[in-house]
């Protein structure tokens, strides 16, 4: 490991912004950690597994989701990196976007195509249909991120123009838009508002942190604005929780009528603002810390496997839970997440999930690299398989 760390250190360009990579790695690792810790299963009489959450039984567990919900940081860093890449582009904006789309699309196409093949195989092996539908739902769940990220990336040229004109204030209209929709959804006129209105929050809700990142990358957001984001975001977060009674959990809780993340509520933006302000203020300190080869090496490995981690971490958990379902109740895997013993058991299972993800990633990493040897026929087959899985999972 020391030898590997030294090799990675030697190959790292002097101009590499280690703090940005470190923030991205931290946000990436929070995704599987959150899903593995806050997502559980129950076993029915037929041996099928169904989604469950410890947040249903343990309301005091909600603050954990505040720490693990780091998508605001991910979009912040994404906006920062995108504006630098956009400014360095050698070709047209269309060519730049095409490259970004390919980088995001290949891993998503890969995991959905593989699962399209797995579904009939697992069915033939006797895995219950309810288990297969639970699994497909979990696989699709994190993939929404790729679609939203693709849309906000396509808006990069407009974000750059807004940042040049308004600086950090370019994100303010996005906050206002989400606040208006939240007022309509949860205010005195809630009964007269159609349920689909919340969909209007998806784009501005996640574009908010991305726009901050673009302003940051364009040197239009500095320490003073970062402190305002940290303090203002924290105050707004507290007010929304204590005065307006927003749900405390940052992730969906089975059985709850309201959720903060799907679509994002104003509470998500408040948390993203506070996290973004803290990240900007801690950037230099984090960069100095990552000068240590032993800390820098895992950051590089995680960044190189970003989409693999995002696309396959739920599969890694299912690779442990589905076989366990044939054995009956297994604490921390197929038992209801309603005891402290379950939490301790789940923490003990998480190294296994991580090991399975590393094993899967050894082969799935190929989906992140350009498909130079893939013929048009193979790409078409992969696309059809992916479409078939999407119809199954969403239907």
N, C-alpha and C positions, 0 to 999 in steps of 0.2 A: 504493500500500500504506500509505503514511503517512496519507493521507486516510482510508482505511478504518479504520485503527487508531484514529485520533482520533474517528471517528464511534462506533465500538464503545465506546471509553472514555467518551464523553459519555453514552451510553445505558445504561451500567452503573450500577445502583443503588448507593448508598453502602454499603448493608448487605450487599451480595453477598459471600459467603465465597469469595474467589478461590483460597485454598489448596485447598479441597475440589474446586473445578472443575479446578484444576491437577493434582491427584492423579488425578482421574478421567480427564483427557485423557492423562496419562502412561500409565495402565493400558490405556486404549483403544488407543493407538498401539503398545503392546508386542504386542498381539495380531497385527496384520498383519505387523509386523516379525519376530516369531518364526516365523509360518507361512511367510513368504517366505524367510527365511534358513535355517530348519531343515527345510524341506520341499522336496524335489526330485522329479525324474521320471527314469525310464529309458524308452528307446524299444525296443520289441520288433521282431522281424523283419517283422511285419505293419504297422508304422507306428503302433501304439497306444502311448500313454504309460501308465506305471504309477507309483504312489507310491514314493518312496525318500527316504532321509534321510542327510545328511552325518554324522550321529551314529553311523551304522553303521561308517563308516571312521575317524572321528576321535573317539575317546573323550574326548580332551582338550578337545573342543568343548563338553562337558556344562556347564561353569560358565556358558556363555553363556545356557543355558536357565534358570539360577538368576536371572539379571537380567531375562530376558524373560518369565518366568512371574510375572505381576503380577495374577493374578485375585484373590489375597488382598486387594490394595489396592482392587480394584474392588468386591469385596463389602464391605470395610470402609467405603468411601465410600458405597456403596449403603445400608448400614444407617444410617449417620449421616444421610444425606439423607432416608431414609424416615421415621425417627422425627420429624424436624422437620416433614415434610409431614403425617404422621399426627396430630401434635399441633395442626396448624393447620387440619385438615379442618373443613369447615362442615356436611357431611352425615353420613350414617351410615358405619360402617366398610365396609359392603358397597359403597356408592357409591364410596368411596375406592379399594377394591380393583378395582372394575370399571374405573375410569379407568386404573389402573396396568396392568391386563391388556391394555387396548386399546392403550396406548402400546407395549407389548412385542409384542403379537400382530400389529399391522398390518404392520410391516416383514418379519417372518418369513413371514407369509402372502404378502406381495408377492414376495419372492425365490423362494419355492418355486413359486408360480403361474407366474412368468416362466420358470423352468427347466422346468416341465412343458410349456410351449410350445416351448422351445428344443430339448429332447431330440429330438422327431421332425423338426424342421427341420434340426438338425445331422446327424441320421442320413441324411436325404435328400441332404445335401450331401457325404456320403461319409466322415463322421467315424466311425472304428471304434467298435464297441460297447464294447470295453474302455476306450477313452478316455472315452466317455460315462459309464461306470460309475465310473471314476476321478474324473471331474469331479463327478459327483453326490455321491460320498462326501466330497469336499473341501467342497462347499457345505453338506452336512448337518453336517459335523464341528463347526463353531463354533456351530451352532444349539442344541446341547444346553444351552448356557449360558442361553439364553432360558427354556427349560423349568425348569431348576433355579432360576434367579433368580425366576421367577414363583412357585415353591413357597415359597421363603424369604420373598418379599415377603408372601405370604398369611399367613405366620407372624408378621408384624410385631407384631400386638397381644400375642401371647404373649411375644415377645422383649422388648417394652417392660416387661411385668409382671416378667419374670425380671431385667431390668436394675435395676428399682426395688428389688427385694428383695435381689439378690446383687451388683449392680455388675458389675465386670469378671469376677468369679468365675462369672457365669452361663454363660460359655463353657467352663468347666472340664469339665463332664460330657460335652461334645461331644468334647473331646480324649480322655477316658477311653474313650468308645465306640469311636472310631477305633482306639485302641491295642489294645483287646480284639480287635477284628476282625482287625487286623494280626497279632496274636499267634496267632490261630487259623489264619490263612491261611499264615503263614510260620514258625510255631513247630514244636515237636516233633510236633504232631498234624496237620500240614498235609495228609498223605496221606489222612486220614479226613474232611477238611472238604470239602464240596461247592464247586465252582468259583464258584457264584453268590453265595456269602457276601459277596464283596467289594462287591456292590451295596449292602449295608447301610451302607457308608461314604459313599455319594454325598451324602445329605442332611446328616448331621452334619459331613462334611468341608468342605462349602462354607458351611454355616450358621455355622461357627465364626467366620470373619472378619466375617460380617454381624452376628452377635451382639455382637462387639467394637465394631462401628460404632454399633449401637444404644446400647450402654452409653456410648460416647464422646459421641454426640449428646445423650444424656440427662444429660450432665455427671457420670457415675458412673465415668469412667475418665480419670485425669489423668497428669501427668508421671511420678510414681513408678511407677504401674502400667505405663506405656509403657516405661520403662527395664527393668522386669522382663520384659516381653514381648520386648524387643530382645535382652537378654542370654540369657534362658531359651530363646528360640527358636533363637538362634545355637548355643548349647551343645547343645541337643537335636538340631539339624540335623547338627552334627559327629559326635555320638555315633552317630546312626542310620547315617551314611555309613561311619564308620571302624570301629565296633564291630559293628554289626548288618548291615553290607554291603548297605544299600538301594541300588538303582540310582542312579547319579549324575545321570542326566538327569531333568529335570522333565517331559519330554514322552515320548511313546511312541517306541520305537526298533524299526523293523521287524526281526523275527526274535528279539527278546528276549522271554523268558517273563513277565517282571514289568514293570509300568509303575507310575509314581507317580501319574499324574493321572487315569486312567480305570479304576477309580474312584480317588479321592484316597487316598493313603496318609498315614501319620503324618508323613512327610517334608514333604508339602505343607502340613500344619498348622504344622510347625516353621518353614518358610519364611514362611508367612503371618503368624505371630506376630512374627517378627523384622522383617518389612517393615512391619507395622502399628505396632509400637513406634517404628520409625524415622520413619514418616510423622507420627505424633502429635507426636513431639519436634521435627520440622522444620516443623510447620505454620506457625508464626508467621513464620519466616524465609522460607518459600515465599510466604506471603501478601504480605510486603513486596516480594519480588522481582517478583511479578506486578502490582505497581502501575505497572510500566513498560508503556505502551500497546503497544509493539512485541512484548512477550512475552505480554501479556494477549489480544490479538486472535486469535492462532492457537488459544489455549485455548478461547475462545468458539466459534470455528468448529468445532473438533473435538467439543465437547460438543453442539452443535446437530445434529451428524451422527453421533451415537454409534451408533445401531442400523444406520445405512447402512454405516458402516465395518465393523461386526461382521458384517453379513449379506452384504456384497458384495466383501470384499477377496479372497476366494479366487477369485471370478469374474474379478476383475481380473487375477490371475496366470494363470488359464486362458485369458484372452483373448489373452495373449502366447504361452503354451506350445502351445496347440492348433494355431494356424496354423503355428508353428515346426515342429511334428511332421511336416508335409507336406514340409518342406525337408530332413528328415533330421536327423542329430546337430547340435545347436546348443549350444555350450558354455554352461553355466549355465542352460539351459532344458530340453533333452531329453537331455543326456548324464548318465551316472551321477555322483552327487555324491561322488566318492571321491578327488579330487585338490585340492591347494591352488589350482590354476588355476580349478577350478569355483567355489570360494568367492569368489575375486576377480571372476570373471565374474558370479556371482549378485549380488554387491554392485553391480556396474555395471548390472544389469538392474532393480534395485529402484526407481530413479527412474521407469522406464517403468511398472512396476506401479502406483506411486503416481499417475502421470498418468492411467492408465486408470481407476483407482478414482475419481479426481476427475471424470473424464468420465462414468462410469456414475452416480456420485452426483448429478450434475446433474439426472438424470431420476428416479433411484430415491428421492431425498429426499421425493418426493411421498407415498411409502408411510408416512412418519413423521407426516405431518399428518393430522388427522381426515378421514375419507372422507365429508364432508358431502353430496356429490353422488352418492355410490354408492347405487344402488338395491339392494333386497333380492336381486334376480335377479343383479346383478353380484357382490355379495358371495358369493352361493351358488356362482356359477361359479368365483370365485377360490378358495373353499374346496375345491371338488371338484378343481380343478387341483392345489392344494397337496397334497391327500390322495393324488392319483395319483402325484405326484412322490415323496412319502414312501414309498409302496409300492414304486416302482421303485428308489429309492436304498437303502432298507433291505432290500429283498428280494434 
